Amino acid sequence: MLAVLRHRAYRRLFAAQVVALVGTGLATVALGLLAYDLAGADAGSVLGTALAIKMVAYVVIAPAVGAVADRLPRRALMVTADLVRAGIAVSLPFVGEVWQVYVLVFLLQSASAAFTPTFQAVIPDVLPEERDYTRALSMSRLAYDLESLFSPALAAALLSVVTYDRLFTGTVLGFLASAALVLSTALPERPASTLPRAGGVYARATAGTRLFLGVPALRALLALNLAVAAAGAMVTVNSVVYVREVLGLSAGAVPLALGAYGAGSMAVALALPRVLNRVPDRTVMLPGALSLAVVFAGLWAVTAARDGNWRLPALLVLWAAFGAASSAVLTPAGRLVRRSVEPGGRTAAFAAQFSLSHGCWLLTYPLAGWLGAAGLGRAVLALGAIALAAALLAVRLWPPTGSKARSTAGSPAAPATTAHVHADLPLGHPHLVGALRVPTGWRHSHGHLADGLHAR
């Protein structure tokens, strides 16, 4: 998998991603301590509000950026976003009111909502070979998981010698290093935009969302995002409650639980490049989502049990299983988006994926918190039901290739079937040659599907 780092442009972009993630991780720790300084016992409420603001920024700003990103130089857009984030991080240690934190968090996350989809859309152009792109997706997943383990440890080490406000200096340096790395990278020429020119900003901002709703596999991806968000919110919001209240352990066990989730995610991310060379994305993603409901059933048993030394090992296994199943869904998601759109529409499509997936988190985060406060059992049942319903909906929206082909063979919808066959076949499948024969007569009416075939 590390062979993908031989590509010079990708190596620099990946390094930019890593240093920016570390900087963001330090800022997360510092923000928690800042909130405590400003609000004392109400720090949790402040952080919860800041988290909601972050999600709102992602949901609102990413589509707006997608509407205009094709008119802006990609490298300049990413560098500017990094510089804005660095400037905001410089300001954070000097705030004296809670509302100022909220404003700066919104601005910071708005810049991230501009950077991340643009970054995601650049990588397929830098790595046109699907094997390399699949490895890059796994590397990205690993970077997020390792950051969740490394940044708190680094923050703890730094806090032993400096005050928490100095952690923001690390955040600034991370964003500045990211900007320098992106600036030094020669990016491929941008594909010609395929977004509609007519209809104004709103039409362009919603183009990616309309594309998702028009492609069966991408509609399924929306449901899969909701299933993953249900599980992830349970882990993120309620890990501390399980460790401290249910199991009666010290605060030091909380990172152990979160680390188990990261370990499960990393294990799957490491294995997926080889797996995805042999089997379709659907064969990996749908079972991953369906298994989340099984893990929720196991969590119900741990939640209902009142005592027993077995509960901590069981919780760690369940958290690792949540991480593994989520990684099975999230890691191949970029491949699905890449195949379903023309190269010129990728930024809008990735912006839509970024916005819509975080919309799912915006729903599940407060549910996990509010229901968990009323009783963890209620949270497990509700979020487990959401995960199961979303996974079953994804199965329905993303039918097997064979059944789709049989049901539409010889009908006017047959060209769309060809595109669907392509999107579901593993690399090197013998039927891929036939799937690549795209009739020119329907290329313009199904442009995003036809170019998805060509991109393969």
For each residue, the residues with C-beta under 8 A, 3 or more apart:
1: 4 135 138 139 270 273
2: 5
3: 6 135
4: 1 7 10 127 132 135 136 139
5: 2 10 11 14 139
6: 3 11
7: 4 10 11 126 127 132
8: 11 12
9: 12 13 126 185 186 187 188
10: 4 5 7 13 14 123 126 127 132 136
11: 5 6 7 8 14 15
12: 8 9 15 16 181 182 184 185
13: 9 10 16 17 119 122 123 126 181 182 185
14: 5 10 11 17 18 136 139 140 143
15: 11 12 18 19 181
16: 12 13 19 20 177 178 179 181 182 185
17: 13 14 20 21 119 140 143 178
18: 14 15 21 22 143 147
19: 15 16 22 23 173 174 177 178 181
20: 16 17 23 24 82 85 115 174 175 177 178
21: 17 18 24 25 143 144 147 151 174
22: 18 19 25 26 147 150 151 154 170 174
23: 19 20 26 27 89 170 171 172 173 174 175 178
24: 20 21 27 28 112 147 151 171 174
25: 21 22 28 29 147 148 150 151 152 154 155
26: 22 23 29 30 151 154 155 158 167 168 170 171 174
27: 23 24 30 31 89 92 108 167 168 171
28: 24 25 31 32 151
29: 25 26 32 33 151 152 155 159 164 167
30: 26 27 33 34 92 155 164 165 167 168 171
31: 27 28 34 35 47 50 92 101 105
32: 28 29 35 36 43 47
33: 29 30 36 37 164
34: 30 31 37 38 92 93 95 101 164 165
35: 31 32 38 39 43 46 47 50 98 101
36: 32 33 39 40 43
37: 33 34
38: 34 35 43 46 95 96 97 98 101
39: 35 36 42 43 45 46 98
40: 36 43
41:
42: 39 45 46
43: 32 35 36 38 39 40 46 47
44: 47 48
45: 39 42 48 49
46: 35 38 39 42 43 49 50 98 101
47: 31 32 35 43 44 50 51
48: 44 45 51 52 369
49: 45 46 52 53 102
50: 31 35 46 47 53 54 101 102 105
51: 47 48 54 55 365
52: 48 49 55 56 362 365 366
53: 49 50 56 57 102 105 106 109
54: 50 51 57 58 105 106 109
55: 51 52 58 59 358 359 361 362 365
56: 52 53 59 60 106 362
57: 53 54 60 61 105 106 109 110 112 113
58: 54 55 61 62 109 112 113 354 355 358
59: 55 56 62 355 356 358 359 362
60: 56 57 63 64 355
61: 57 58 64 65 109 110 113 114
62: 58 59 65 66 113 114 116 117 351 352 354 355 358
63: 60 66 67 205 206 208 209 348 351 352 355
64: 60 61 67 68 201 205
65: 61 62 68 69 113 114 117 118 351
66: 62 63 69 117 204 205 207 208 347 348 350 351 352
67: 63 64 195 201 204 205 207 348
68: 64 65 71 72 201 204
69: 65 66 72 74 77 114 117 118 121 347 348 351
70: 190 193 195 344 347 348
71: 68 193
72: 68 69 76 77
73: 76 77
74: 69 77 78 118 121 122 187 190 347
75: 78 79 182 183 185 187
76: 72 73 79 80
77: 69 72 73 74 80 81 114 115 118
78: 74 75 81 82 115 118 119 122 179 182
79: 75 76 82 83 179 182 183
80: 76 77 83 84 114
81: 77 78 84 85 111 112 114 115 118
82: 20 78 79 85 86 111 115 175 176 178 179 182
83: 79 80 86 87 175 176 179
84: 80 81 87 88 107 111
85: 20 81 82 88 89 108 111 112 115 175
86: 82 83 89 90 171 172 175 176 179
87: 83 84 90 91
88: 84 85 91 92 104 107 108 111
89: 23 27 85 86 92 108 168 171 172 175
90: 86 87 93 168 172
91: 87 88 94 95 104
92: 27 30 31 34 88 89 95 101 104 168
93: 34 90 165 168
94: 91
95: 34 38 91 92 100 101 104
96: 38 100
97: 38 100 101
98: 35 38 39 46 101 102
99: 102 103
100: 95 96 97 103 104
101: 31 34 35 38 46 50 92 95 97 98 104 105
102: 49 50 53 98 99 105 106
103: 99 100 106 107
104: 88 91 92 95 100 101 107 108
105: 31 50 53 54 57 101 102 108 109
106: 53 54 56 57 102 103 109 110
107: 84 88 103 104 110 111
108: 27 85 88 89 104 105 111 112
109: 53 54 57 58 61 105 106 112 113
110: 57 61 106 107 113 114
111: 81 82 84 85 88 107 108 114 115
112: 24 57 58 81 85 108 109 115 116
113: 57 58 61 62 65 109 110 116 117 354 355
114: 61 62 65 69 77 80 81 110 111 117 118
115: 20 77 78 81 82 85 111 112 118 119
116: 62 112 113 119 120 354
117: 62 65 66 69 113 114 120 121 347 350 351 353 354
118: 65 69 74 77 78 81 114 115 121 122 347 350
119: 13 17 78 115 116 122 123
120: 116 117 123 334 350 353 354
121: 69 74 117 118 124 125 346 347 349 350
122: 13 74 78 118 119 125 126 187
123: 10 13 119 120 126 127 133 136 334
124: 121 127 128 133 334 338 343 346 455
125: 121 122 128 187 188 190 191 343 346
126: 7 9 10 13 122 123 187 188
127: 4 7 10 123 124 132 133 136
128: 124 125 132 133 455
129: 132 133
130: 133 134 335 427 456
131: 134 135 273 277 427
132: 4 7 10 127 128 129 135 136
133: 123 124 127 128 129 130 136 137 334 335 338
134: 130 131 137 138 272 273 276 277 332 335
135: 1 3 4 131 132 138 139 273
136: 4 10 14 123 127 132 133 139 140
137: 133 134 140 141 272 331 332 333 334 335
138: 1 134 135 141 142 269 270 272 273 331
139: 1 4 5 14 135 136 142 143
140: 14 17 136 137 143 144 334
141: 137 138 144 145 265 266 269 327 330 331
142: 138 139 145 146 266 269 270
143: 14 17 18 21 139 140 146 147
144: 21 140 141 147 148
145: 141 142 148 149 262 263 265 266 269 323 327
146: 142 143 149 150 262 266
147: 18 21 22 24 25 143 144 150 151
148: 25 144 145 151 152 258 262
149: 145 146 152 153 259 262
150: 22 25 146 147 153 154
151: 21 22 24 25 26 28 29 147 148 154 155
152: 25 29 148 149 155 156 255
153: 149 150 156 157
154: 22 25 26 150 151 157 158 170
155: 25 26 29 30 151 152 158 159 167
156: 152 153 159 160
157: 153 154 160 161
158: 26 154 155 161 162 166 167 170
159: 29 155 156 162 163 164 167
160: 156 157
161: 157 158
162: 158 159 166 167
163: 159 166
164: 29 30 33 34 159 167
165: 30 34 93 168
166: 158 162 163 169 170
167: 26 27 29 30 155 158 159 162 164 170 171
168: 26 27 30 89 90 92 93 165 171 172
169: 166 172 173
170: 22 23 26 154 158 166 167 173 174
171: 23 24 26 27 30 86 89 167 168 174 175
172: 23 86 89 90 168 169 175 176
173: 19 23 169 170 176 177
174: 19 20 21 22 23 24 26 170 171 177 178
175: 20 23 82 83 85 86 89 171 172 178 179
176: 82 83 86 172 173 179 180
177: 16 19 20 173 174 180 181
178: 16 17 19 20 23 82 174 175 181 182
179: 16 78 79 82 83 86 175 176 182 183
180: 176 177 183 184
181: 12 13 15 16 19 177 178 184 185
182: 12 13 16 75 78 79 82 178 179 185
183: 75 79 179 180
184: 12 180 181
185: 9 12 13 16 75 181 182
186: 9
187: 9 74 75 122 125 126 190
188: 9 125 126
189:
190: 70 74 125 187 193 344
191: 125 342 343 344 346
192: 344
193: 70 71 190 344 345
194: 341 342 344 345 447 448 451
195: 67 70 204 207 344 345 348
196: 199 203 204 207
197:
198: 203
199: 196 202 203 204
200: 203 204
201: 64 67 68 204 205
202: 199 205 206
203: 196 198 199 200 206 207
204: 66 67 68 195 196 199 200 201 207 348
205: 63 64 66 67 201 202
206: 63 202 203 209 210
207: 66 67 195 196 203 204 210 211 345 348
208: 63 66 211 212 345 348 349 350 351 352 353 355
209: 63 206 212 213 352 355 356
210: 206 207 213 214
211: 207 208 214 215 218 340 341 345 348 349 352 448
212: 208 209 215 218 219 221 222 349 352 353 356
213: 209 210 218 219
214: 210 211 218
215: 211 212 218 219 340 448 449
216: 219 220 397 398 399 404 420
217: 220 221 282 336 340 398 420 423 424
218: 211 212 213 214 215 221 222 336 337 340
219: 212 213 215 216 222 223 397 398
220: 216 217 223 224 286 393 394 395 397 398
221: 212 217 218 224 225 333 336 337 353 394
222: 212 218 219 225 226 356 360
223: 219 220 226 227 289 390 391 393 394 397
224: 220 221 227 228 285 286 289 329 333 390 391 394
225: 221 222 228 229 329 333 353 356 357 360
226: 222 223 229 230 360 363 364 386 387 390
227: 223 224 230 231 289 292 329 386 387 388 390 391 394
228: 224 225 231 232 289 292 325 326 329 330 360
229: 225 226 232 233 357 360 361 363 364
230: 226 227 233 234 292 364 383 384 386 387 390
231: 227 228 234 235 292 295 296 322 325 326 383 387
232: 228 229 235 236 322 326 361 364
233: 229 230 236 237 361 364 365 367 368 383
234: 230 231 237 238 296 299 322 368 379 380 383
235: 231 232 238 239 257 258 261 319 322 323
236: 232 233 239 365 368
237: 233 234 241 365 368 369 372
238: 234 235 241 242 368 369 372 376 379
239: 235 236 242 243 254 257 258 261 319
240: 243 244 251 254
241: 237 238 244 245 246 372 376
242: 238 239 245 246 247 257 302 303 315 376
243: 239 240 246 247 249 251 253 254 256 257
244: 240 241 247 248 249 250 251 254
245: 241 242 248
246: 241 242 243 302 303 311 376
247: 242 243 244 253 311 312 315
248: 244 245
249: 243 244 252 253 312
250: 244 253
251: 240 243 244 254
252: 249 255 256
253: 243 247 249 250 256 257 312
254: 239 240 243 244 251 257 258
255: 152 252 258 259
256: 243 252 253 259 260 316
257: 235 239 242 243 253 254 260 261 315 316 319
258: 148 235 239 254 255 261 262 319
259: 149 255 256 262 263
260: 256 257 263 264 315 316 317 319 320 323
261: 235 239 257 258 264 265 319 320 322 323
262: 145 146 148 149 258 259 265 266 323
263: 145 259 260 266 267 320 323
264: 260 261 267 268 319 320 321 322 323 324 325 327
265: 141 145 261 262 268 269 323 324 326 327
266: 141 142 145 146 262 263 269 270 323 327
267: 263 264 270 271 320 324 327
268: 264 265 271 272 323 324 327 328 331
269: 138 141 142 145 265 266 272 327 331
270: 1 138 142 266 267
271: 267 268 274 275
272: 134 137 138 268 269 275 276 284 327 328 331 332
273: 1 131 134 135 138 276 277
274: 271 277 278
275: 271 272 278 279 284
276: 134 272 273 279 281 284 332 335 426 427
277: 131 134 273 274 426 427 428
278: 274 275 426
279: 275 276 283 284 426
280: 283 284 401 424 425 426
281: 276 284 285 332 335 336 423 424
282: 217 285 286 398 400 401 424
283: 279 280 286 287
284: 272 275 276 279 280 281 287 288 328 332
285: 224 281 282 288 289 328 329 332 333 336 394
286: 220 224 282 283 289 290 391 394 395 398
287: 283 284 290 291 328
288: 284 285 291 292 324 325 326 327 328 329
289: 223 224 227 228 285 286 292 325 329 387 390 391 394
290: 286 287 293 294 388 391 392 395
291: 287 288 294 295 321 325 328
292: 227 228 230 231 288 289 295 296 322 325 326 384 387 388 391
293: 290 296 297 384 387 388 391
294: 290 291 297 298
295: 231 291 292 298 299 318 321 322 325
296: 231 234 292 293 299 300 380 383 384 387 388
297: 293 294 300 301 384
298: 294 295 301 302 314 317 318 321
299: 234 295 296 302 303 315 318 380 384
300: 296 297 303 304 377 380 381 384
301: 297 298 304 305 314
302: 242 246 298 299 305 311 314 315 318
303: 242 246 299 300 376 377 380
304: 300 301 377
305: 301 302 308 311
306:
307: 311
308: 305 311
309: 312
310: 313 314
311: 246 247 302 305 307 308 314 315
312: 247 249 253 309 315 316
313: 310 316 317
314: 298 301 302 310 311 317 318
315: 242 247 257 260 299 302 311 312 318 319
316: 256 257 260 312 313 319 320
317: 260 298 313 314 320 321
318: 295 298 299 302 314 315 321 322
319: 235 239 257 258 260 261 264 315 316 322 323
320: 260 261 263 264 267 316 317 323 324
321: 264 291 295 298 317 318 324 325
322: 231 232 234 235 261 264 292 295 318 319 325 326
323: 145 235 260 261 262 263 264 265 266 268 319 320 326 327
324: 264 265 267 268 288 320 321 327 328
325: 228 231 264 288 289 291 292 295 321 322 328 329
326: 228 231 232 265 288 292 322 323 329 330
327: 141 145 264 265 266 267 268 269 272 288 323 324 330 331
328: 268 272 284 285 287 288 291 324 325 331 332
329: 224 225 227 228 285 288 289 325 326 332 333
330: 141 228 326 327 333
331: 137 138 141 268 269 272 327 328 334
332: 134 137 272 276 281 284 285 328 329 335 336
333: 137 221 224 225 285 329 330 336 337 353
334: 120 123 124 133 137 140 331 337 338 350
335: 130 133 134 137 276 281 332 338 339
336: 217 218 221 281 285 332 333 339 340 423
337: 218 221 333 334 340 341 346 349 350 353
338: 124 133 334 335 341 346 452 455
339: 335 336 422 423 452 455 456
340: 211 215 217 218 336 337 349 423 448 449 452
341: 194 211 337 338 345 346 348 349 448 451 452
342: 191 194 345 346 447 448 451 452 455
343: 124 125 191 346 451 455
344: 70 190 191 192 193 194 195
345: 193 194 195 207 208 211 341 342 348 349 448
346: 121 124 125 191 337 338 341 342 343 349 350
347: 66 69 70 74 117 118 121 350 351
348: 63 66 67 69 70 195 204 207 208 211 341 345 351 352
349: 121 208 211 212 337 340 341 345 346 352 353
350: 66 117 118 120 121 208 334 337 346 347 353 354
351: 62 63 65 66 69 117 208 347 348 354 355
352: 62 63 66 208 209 211 212 348 349 355 356
353: 117 120 208 212 221 225 333 337 349 350 356 357
354: 58 62 113 116 117 120 350 351 357 358
355: 58 59 60 62 63 113 208 209 351 352 358 359
356: 59 209 212 222 225 352 353 359 360
357: 225 229 353 354 360 361
358: 55 58 59 62 354 355 361 362
359: 55 59 355 356 362 363
360: 222 225 226 228 229 356 357 363 364
361: 55 229 232 233 357 358 364 365
362: 52 55 56 59 358 359 365 366
363: 226 229 359 360 366 367
364: 226 229 230 232 233 360 361 367 368 383 386
365: 51 52 55 233 236 237 361 362 368 369
366: 52 362 363 369 370
367: 233 363 364 370 371 379 382 383 386
368: 233 234 236 237 238 364 365 371 372 379 383
369: 48 237 238 365 366 372 373
370: 366 367 373 374
371: 367 368 374 375 378 379 382 383
372: 237 238 241 368 369 375 376 378 379
373: 369 370
374: 370 371 378 379
375: 371 372 378 379
376: 238 241 242 246 303 372 379 380
377: 300 303 304 380 381
378: 371 372 374 375 381 382
379: 234 238 367 368 371 372 374 375 376 382 383
380: 234 296 299 300 303 376 377 383 384
381: 300 377 378 384 385
382: 367 371 378 379 385 386
383: 230 231 233 234 296 364 367 368 371 379 380 386 387
384: 230 292 293 296 297 299 300 380 381 387 388
385: 381 382 388 389
386: 226 227 230 364 367 382 383 389 390
387: 226 227 230 231 289 292 293 296 383 384 390 391
388: 227 290 292 293 296 384 385 391 392
389: 385 386 392 393
390: 223 224 226 227 230 289 386 387 393 394
391: 223 224 227 286 289 290 292 293 387 388 394 395
392: 290 388 389 395 396
393: 220 223 389 390 396 397
394: 220 221 223 224 227 285 286 289 390 391 397 398
395: 220 286 290 391 392 398
396: 392 393 399
397: 216 219 220 223 393 394
398: 216 217 219 220 282 286 394 395
399: 216 396 403 404 407
400: 282 403 404 424
401: 280 282 404 405 420 421 424 425
402: 405 406
403: 399 400 406 407
404: 216 399 400 401 407 408 417 420 421
405: 401 402 408 409 417 420 421
406: 402 403 409
407: 399 403 404
408: 404 405 411 413 414 416 417
409: 405 406 414 417
410: 414
411: 408 414
412:
413: 408 416 417
414: 408 409 410 411 417 418
415: 418 419 438 439 442 446 449
416: 408 413 419 420 446 449
417: 404 405 408 409 413 414 420 421
418: 414 415 421 422 435 437 438 453
419: 415 416 422 423 435 446 449 450 452 453
420: 216 217 401 404 405 416 417 423 424
421: 401 404 405 417 418 424 425 431 435
422: 339 418 419 425 432 435 436 452 453 456
423: 217 281 336 339 340 419 420 452
424: 217 280 281 282 400 401 420 421
425: 280 401 421 422 429 431 432 435
426: 276 277 278 279 280 429
427: 130 131 276 277 432
428: 277 432
429: 425 426 432
430: 433
431: 421 425 434 435
432: 422 425 427 428 429 435 436 456
433: 430 436 437
434: 431 437
435: 418 419 421 422 425 431 432 453
436: 422 432 433 453 454 456
437: 418 433 434
438: 415 418 443 450 453 454
439: 415 442 443
440: 443
441:
442: 415 439 445 446 450
443: 438 439 440 446 447 450
444: 447
445: 442
446: 415 416 419 442 443 449 450
447: 194 342 443 444 450 451
448: 194 211 215 340 341 342 345 451 452
449: 215 340 415 416 419 446 452 453
450: 419 438 442 443 446 447 453 454
451: 194 341 342 343 447 448 454 455
452: 338 339 340 341 342 419 422 423 448 449 455 456
453: 418 419 422 435 436 438 449 450 456
454: 436 438 450 451
455: 124 128 338 339 342 343 451 452
456: 130 339 422 432 436 452 453
